[in-house]
Amino acid sequence: MERAAVFDVDGTLVDTNHLHVTAWWEAFRQAGHRVPMHAVHRAVGLPSAGLVAHLLGDERDPDRDGELSAAHKALYGQYFDRLPALPGAGELLKRLHADGWKVVLATSAGGAELSALRRAIDADEAITATASADDVEEGKPAAEPVEHALELAGVAAERAVFVGDTVWDMEAGRRAGVRCVGVLCGGIPRGDLEGAGAEAVYDDPAHLLASRAASPLA
């Protein structure tokens, strides 16, 4: 029976979370909002609209959400030519593909951003499909992004594992009925990931690859 390994990308396979934090902090600052970087970091992993709503609340002017998202996109885009893959990211995907897993990316990125992320990972031959936030009505922590990834893979939830770095990832995977694996390289504490549904937690993709035989990806 086929199996699916679904991966979040930012903070899980590519070391971009703190670049997102900086870009969002500057976008908020330019719009006159003082949002602490630690609060931005905890919100990374939500879709853009969800992140703005989460950080600014219901008292904000929602008509300006698009301006904030556009500013973040422009600021973050300055890094597209040098996004760094996390240790072992490409090797992990290639190994899983060689072992018969269907590898699917589940990310809010699209267009040039997604292309830059895939260049950083350098494992296109191992990736079966990509589920983007553009393809679903609700982003993480809703189950829909993970469910869409499983549809693309043609694999049932009980035959799938979702790997991510945020509590939003773990909640989305748990709601979709898949086994969840957390990684610490996005900067979220182990206890938070486990509390949100992570069955196992590893330092980064290289650690997961080295520990694969005793992991949910065995």
N, C-alpha and C positions, 0 to 999 in steps of 0.2 A: 504494500500500500504506500502511496506517495505521502511525503511529509513536507511541511512548509516551515521555513525559518523566516519570520518577518522581522525586519530591522527598522527601527527609527534611525535617522541619519545624523542630524545635528547633535553633537555631544555624545553620540553613541559610536559612530564610525568616523566622524570628522570633528576636529577639535575647534568648534566654532561657538560654543555657548558664550564665552566671555567676549567674543567679537560682537555677538548679538546684544549682549548687555550694554556694551559701550555705545553701539549704534542706537539702541532704544533710548538710553539715558540722554544722549545728545539730541535725539528727535524730540523727546519730552522737554528738554531744556530750551530748545529753540522755540517751542510753542508756549513757553511760560510756565511749565509744570515742574515742580521739584519732586522727583521720584528717586528715592535712595537706590543705589545700585544693587544692594542685597535684595530688595523687593523685586527689582527687575529680574534678577537671576532666578528667583524662585518661580517667576511666571514664565520663563523661557520654556518652550515646548507647547504652549498654547498657540492656536492660530492668531494671526495679527489682531483681528477684531476682538477675539476673546481676551488677548493679553491687554489691550487698551482698556477694555471694560473692567477687567479684573483689577487693574492698577489705579484707574481713575474713578471707577464707580459710577453710579447712576446720576450723579450730579454734574457730570461732564456734559459738554455739547456733542452729542453723537454725530452731528453733521461734520465735525472736524476729525473724526476717526480716520477717514481716508487720507487726510493730510499727514497725520502722524505716521500711518503705515507707509506712505510714499516717501517721507523723509527717512524713516528707518531703512527702507529698501535702497535708497540712493546712498546713504552712508555705509551700509553693509556691503554694497556692491563694489566699493573701493578695494575689498579684499579678495575678490573673485579669482584673481590670477595667482594667489598664493595660499589658498585654504589648505591647512595641514591635516592629512589623514592621521587618525589615532593609531598607535602601535598595533600591528597585526590585523588591521581592518580588512584590507584586501585579501590577505592570506586566509583569514577566517572564512570569508565568503567563498573563496575558491575551493577550500577544503570541504565545506558543506556541499557545494555543488558537485564535487567529485564523488562525494559519498551518497549522492542521490537526493539531496534535499532540494526543494524548490525555494530559491531565495527571492524574497520580495521586499522592496523598500517601501516604507510607509512614512511619508514626509509631507510637511506643509509647503515645501519648496517646489518651485516650478520654473520653467523657462531657463534663462541664463543661470540662475542660481542653482537649479538642479543639475545642469550641465557641469558647472564648476565643482559641485560636490562629487559627482560621478568621476570627473577627472582626478580628483584628489584620491578617491578610493582605488581607482585603477583596477577594477575587477568586473568590467561590463560583461565579459563572457560568462560570468557566474550568476548574473542577475536575470531572473525570469521575467519580472515585471516591476513596475513602480506605481504605487497608489498615492496620488497627490491629494492635497486638501481641495484642489479644484474639482475633484471627482465626487465629493461628498457634500452633504448639506451641513453636517456637524463635524467639527474637528475634535481632537482629543480634548478632554478625557472621555468623550462619547465613544461608543464601541464602533461606530460606523467606519472610521479609517481602517481599523484592523479587519473588520468584516469584509470591506471592499478588497483588501489585500488577499484575503482567503478566497474570495470569488475569483480574483485574477489567477490565483494559483490552482484553483479547482480542488482545494483540500479542505476537509472538515476541521472544525475548531479543535476537536480532540486529537488531531494529528498535527497540531501546529504549536510552535513556540514563538513568543514575541520578545525581542530584546530591545530595551530602551534605557534611558538614563534619568528620566524624571518621574515624579509621582503621577503626572498626567498620562505617561506611557503605561505605567502599571495599572492604573485605573481603567484605561481603555482596553487593555488586554484582558483584564479580569472580567470586564463587562461582556467582552466578546467570547468568553469561555475558553481562552487559550492559556497555556502555561506561560508564566512571565519570568523573565530573567532580567536583572538590573545590572548596570555597570556604573562605577563610581567616577568615571572620567568626565562626566558632565558637571560634577561638583555638588551633587545632592547626597546627603548622608545615607549610609547603609540602613539605619533604622527607619528613615522616612520611606525608602524604597520597599523595605520589607513590610512596613505597615500598610502600604498601598497595594500590596499583592505580589511582590517579588518572591518567587520560590527559592531563588539562589541569586547571589550578588557577587560580581567579579570586579577586579580593578579596571580592566579595559579589554578590548577585543583580543589582545595578545594573551592575557591571563585566561580568558574564556577558551581560546584555542588550545592552550597548554593543558587546561583542565577539562577539555571536552569529553573525555571518556567517562568522567564521573558527573557530568552535567546533564541538564534536561536536553541538551543537543547530542547526547550519546547516540 
